[in-house]
Amino acid sequence: MLEIIAILATCFFIAILFYKQANESFEIIQIEADRLEELPGIYGDHSPIVVREFKTPSLGTQKELEKRQHIMNMAVMTNLSLKAMLSSPGTLANYAWKKETAEFLSEQTGLNTWFQHHLFTQLLPSVYTKWLYSHKTSLYPHHRGLFKTTAFQTVLMPTQGTAKVSIMLSKAEPYLPTNWKNRIFQHLTPADTPLLNQIQFIEVKLRKGNLLFLPAHTIIDITTHESSDEPAWTFIAEIHN
């Protein structure tokens, strides 16, 4: 009996912790890349943060990936290679990328290793608690459907083109369709959910050279911005604690 009470008490305190980390409203904070060391002091606001003028590595682009034909020839669908997918704008715009594929692309393009050795430690609240944190990375060509952030911080970095990020608070979830995860937000219609016009969201135009930091419990959608002359490729790094 005491064990059950202890488990329930632990679950209660975890629920309170997650509730306190969830935002009811937010504003977007902007800082320059040369002030990166100030990030840990801003995390407590639980607001999206844009870091401008960041020197993006020359990795994770279609042009760079085309030099590695064994990756371009891998199958992403039955009888459809990655090369064929990227050469078909219509198919690319509607394809629901598997997370395993996106993680593979991050690894194979070198972005995962770059993040681990050149940026990860700088983003942690303290180097002395580094052992408390881990990271997962992925790379999405053209778009990443709707999902809710679960990491302490989720970092978005375009490596090619210009991305459009739609940001919603978690309280928007009841207005989304039951099967909303991984769907493209701009493709939703009143036929999918009759309360679509009740969803409050903001859009961030994310160019190469900018980073967007998002706190936990944020619902987001990433797609190529209408003004981009090429499909946006977005690197996503999740920092977990």
C-alpha positions in Angstrom: 0.0 0.0 0.0 2.8 2.4 0.9 4.5 1.7 -2.4 1.3 2.6 -4.3 1.0 5.9 -2.4 4.7 6.7 -3.1 4.2 6.0 -6.8 1.0 8.2 -6.9 2.8 11.0 -5.1 5.7 10.8 -7.5 3.4 11.0 -10.5 1.6 14.0 -8.9 4.8 15.9 -8.5 5.9 15.1 -12.0 2.5 16.3 -13.3 3.0 19.6 -11.4 6.5 20.0 -12.8 5.2 19.6 -16.4 2.3 21.9 -15.7 4.7 24.7 -14.5 6.8 24.2 -17.6 3.8 24.7 -19.9 3.2 28.2 -21.1 -0.2 29.8 -21.4 1.2 32.6 -23.6 4.5 33.6 -25.0 6.5 36.2 -26.8 9.4 35.6 -29.2 12.8 36.6 -27.8 15.6 37.5 -30.3 19.3 37.6 -29.6 22.4 37.8 -31.8 24.6 34.7 -32.2 27.6 36.4 -30.4 25.4 36.4 -27.2 24.9 32.7 -27.2 26.2 32.4 -23.7 23.1 34.3 -22.5 20.7 31.5 -23.6 20.7 29.6 -20.2 19.4 32.7 -18.5 16.5 33.0 -21.0 15.3 29.4 -21.0 13.3 30.1 -17.8 10.9 32.3 -19.7 9.7 29.2 -21.6 9.3 31.4 -24.7 10.5 30.8 -28.3 14.0 32.2 -28.9 15.4 33.3 -32.2 19.2 33.4 -32.5 20.3 35.5 -35.5 23.4 35.6 -37.6 24.5 32.1 -36.7 27.3 30.6 -38.8 25.6 27.5 -40.2 27.8 24.6 -41.4 27.8 23.7 -45.0 26.1 20.4 -44.3 22.6 19.0 -44.7 21.8 20.4 -48.2 20.6 18.5 -51.2 23.6 19.6 -53.2 26.0 18.3 -50.6 24.0 15.0 -50.3 24.1 14.5 -54.1 27.8 13.8 -53.7 26.9 10.6 -51.9 25.0 8.5 -54.3 24.6 5.5 -52.0 22.4 7.6 -49.8 20.5 9.2 -52.7 19.8 5.7 -54.0 18.3 4.4 -50.8 14.6 3.6 -50.8 12.3 5.9 -48.8 9.2 4.2 -50.3 8.6 1.0 -52.2 10.2 1.4 -55.6 11.0 5.1 -54.8 14.5 6.3 -54.0 15.5 9.4 -52.1 16.8 10.9 -55.4 13.5 10.3 -57.1 11.6 11.7 -54.1 13.7 14.9 -54.2 13.2 15.2 -57.9 9.4 15.1 -57.6 8.1 18.3 -56.1 4.5 17.0 -55.7 5.5 13.8 -54.0 8.1 15.6 -51.8 5.5 18.2 -50.6 3.1 15.5 -49.4 5.3 12.7 -48.2 5.2 12.0 -44.4 8.8 11.5 -43.5 9.5 8.8 -41.0 11.5 9.9 -38.0 14.0 7.1 -38.5 14.7 8.3 -42.0 15.2 11.9 -40.7 17.5 10.7 -38.0 19.5 8.7 -40.6 19.9 11.8 -42.8 21.1 13.8 -39.8 23.7 11.1 -39.0 24.8 10.6 -42.6 25.2 14.3 -43.5 27.5 14.8 -40.5 25.0 17.2 -38.7 24.6 15.0 -35.7 28.4 14.8 -35.1 28.7 18.6 -35.8 26.0 19.4 -33.2 27.5 17.1 -30.6 31.0 18.6 -30.8 30.4 22.2 -31.8 27.1 23.4 -30.3 25.5 21.0 -27.8 27.7 22.0 -24.8 27.2 25.7 -25.4 23.4 25.3 -25.2 23.4 23.6 -21.8 22.5 25.6 -18.6 25.8 24.5 -17.1 28.8 22.5 -18.2 28.9 21.0 -14.7 25.5 19.2 -15.3 26.3 18.1 -18.8 25.9 14.5 -17.7 22.2 15.2 -17.1 21.5 16.0 -20.8 21.4 14.1 -24.0 20.4 14.9 -27.6 18.6 13.5 -30.6 18.9 15.0 -34.1 17.0 14.7 -37.4 17.0 16.4 -40.8 13.8 16.9 -42.7 13.7 17.8 -46.4 10.9 20.3 -47.3 8.7 19.8 -44.2 8.1 18.2 -40.9 4.4 17.6 -40.0 2.7 18.7 -36.8 4.3 17.5 -33.5 4.6 18.5 -29.9 8.0 19.3 -28.5 8.9 17.1 -25.5 12.5 18.1 -25.0 13.9 20.6 -22.6 14.7 22.7 -25.7 14.1 21.9 -29.4 16.4 23.7 -31.8 15.5 24.3 -35.4 18.1 25.2 -38.0 17.5 25.6 -41.7 20.4 24.2 -43.7 18.9 25.1 -47.1 16.1 27.4 -48.2 13.7 29.3 -46.0 11.4 27.5 -43.6 8.0 28.5 -42.2 7.4 27.4 -38.7 3.8 27.5 -37.3 3.8 27.6 -33.5 0.9 26.8 -31.2 0.5 26.4 -27.5 -0.6 23.0 -26.2 -4.0 24.4 -25.4 -4.7 24.3 -29.2 -4.6 20.5 -29.2 -8.4 20.0 -28.6 -9.1 22.0 -31.7 -6.9 19.8 -33.9 -8.1 16.6 -35.6 -7.9 13.4 -33.5 -5.0 12.1 -35.8 -3.2 15.4 -36.1 0.3 14.3 -35.5 2.6 14.4 -38.6 -0.1 16.1 -40.7 0.8 19.3 -42.5 -0.9 22.2 -40.7 -1.6 24.3 -43.8 -3.4 21.3 -45.4 -6.0 21.1 -42.7 -9.5 22.1 -43.6 -12.8 22.6 -41.7 -13.6 19.1 -43.0 -10.8 17.8 -40.8 -11.8 19.8 -37.7 -14.8 22.2 -37.6 -13.0 24.5 -35.1 -10.0 25.1 -37.3 -10.5 28.9 -37.1 -10.3 28.7 -33.3 -6.6 27.7 -33.4 -4.4 30.6 -32.5 -0.9 30.3 -33.9 2.0 32.5 -35.0 4.3 31.9 -38.0 8.1 32.4 -38.0 10.0 32.8 -41.2 13.2 31.0 -40.5 16.1 31.8 -42.9 19.5 30.0 -43.1 21.7 31.6 -40.5 19.0 31.7 -37.8 18.2 29.3 -35.0 14.8 28.8 -33.3 14.7 27.5 -29.8 11.3 26.1 -28.6 10.4 25.0 -25.0 8.6 21.8 -24.2 4.8 21.4 -24.8 4.8 23.5 -27.9 2.9 22.3 -31.0 4.7 23.1 -34.3 4.6 22.5 -38.0 7.6 23.1 -40.3 7.3 23.6 -44.1 9.0 25.4 -46.9 8.1 29.1 -47.0 6.3 30.4 -50.1 9.1 32.9 -50.8 11.8 30.2 -50.9 13.2 29.4 -54.3 14.2 25.9 -53.1 12.8 23.3 -50.7 13.7 24.1 -47.1 15.8 21.5 -45.3 15.5 21.8 -41.5 17.8 20.3 -38.9 16.1 19.6 -35.6 18.1 19.0 -32.4 16.2 17.9 -29.2 18.0 18.5 -26.0 16.6 16.2 -23.3 17.2 16.3 -19.5 
